[in-house]
Amino acid sequence: MKLSRYMAATAVLASAVAGTAALAPQATAATRAAYNGACGSGYKVVNSAPIGQKGTVYLTYNSAKGANCVVTVRNTAGAPVSMFAYLYANGGEPQEDNGMYRSYAGPVYTYARGKCVDWAGGIDNQSTWTYGSNCGSLREHRVTKGW
């Protein structure tokens, strides 16, 4: 009798733990903004960074064009808030889109074949900046802050 209660309790506990583990990734995935394809066809996501709990900034690359693109996407569209998308390739001109947006800022583009890029995104009072990224062996540096 004691053995069957022990086995039943163990089975219930194992089910609860398995159920919790199965639900955890879904809850995380549901809160992160998905890339919305705003950069256009041929652009594939090569990097991304969360912007606090507000959204995600995506760096994409089109190998046929040798170009990068950045778009900042809110987790939940709503009333317009201050947002920006920023992209800079070594030797080029910085590209930025900023304003009051409901769901996303950008896209911004720059030619970057064989170059390091700096890219960033901001939503409301939070931003994420990544420096020296996607250029081979160099290690990127990321700064996330509120203002």
Secondary structure, 3 states (H helix, E strand, C coil): CHHHHHHHHHHHHHHHHHHHHHHHHHHHHHHCCCCCCCCCCCCEEEEEEEECCCEEEEEEEECCCCEEEEEEEECCCCCCEEEEEEEEECCCCCEEEEEEECCEEEEEEEECCCCCEEEEEEECCEEEEEEEECCCCCCCEEEEEEC
